Amino acid sequence: MTHTRFAYGVAVALLFGCAAPAPPAPIAGPRPGGITVGIVWWPADPADPMHAFLSDLEECLTARIREVAPEIVVLPQRVVRDALFPLLEPATQPATEVAFAALLAREDVRTRLAQHGLRHLIAFTGGTNRAEPGGFILCGVAPTPPGGGGCFGFVWQGETTALDAALWSLGDRPRVRREGAKIEGAFVMPAFVLPIPIPARTKAGACRELGTRIAGAIRQMAAERAGKP
């Protein structure tokens, strides 16, 4: 177990030691001919350990939706929450989907969202589960000249990312459509002299799949609203 933990420490250093945070994406506003949607993670609590995961996921989903359907303008969750303040705060947010539907059916809520040109609202959640790691890596230093050292072994860890989204069509009678994505993979790290971490990337894969499905669903719902086949 000690060797495995050491190997994971090396992997983290190699993967993230030189990474710099990406600058926040600019907020796009409504534009003529576009479809404006809002996105929120729900339920949300800044004290939740999943907060950072869902924040990154919001950026990923937004980017994927824009990539698949450039006509869709996605307003970030902070804009949506500010528009509905204080109705989506941790202490006041709906506890169930029925309560969420009742909130969106309120005339004052529809009026606030309409001021931003919103036609749809995406409420998403999800997470990544990791199995117990397996294998081992041994590292050491040669005690005598010529010196040197290195590592030898192989470790792996399975992981699954599952994401869910409720796509609400805003109107007099809010309608909901559900989309989801689930990706399984494995983190592996072979070591021959130096450990070489190979991430599973299930989060990125699930995000791209869910973003693609959401974009397609929004297009379909917009066509139905316009009376097109």
Secondary structure, DSSP 8 states (H G I E B T S, - for coil): -HHHHHHHHHHHHHHHTT-------------TT-EEEEEEESS--TTSTTHHHHHHHHHHHHHHHHHH-TTEEEE-HHHHHHHHTTTTSTTTS-SSHHHHHHHHHSHHHHHHHHTTT--EEEEEEEEEEE---EEEEEEEE-SSTT--EEEEEEEEEEEEEEEEEEEEE-SSS-EEEEEEEEEEEEEEEEEEESB--B---HHHHHHHHHHHHHHHHHHHHHHHHTT--
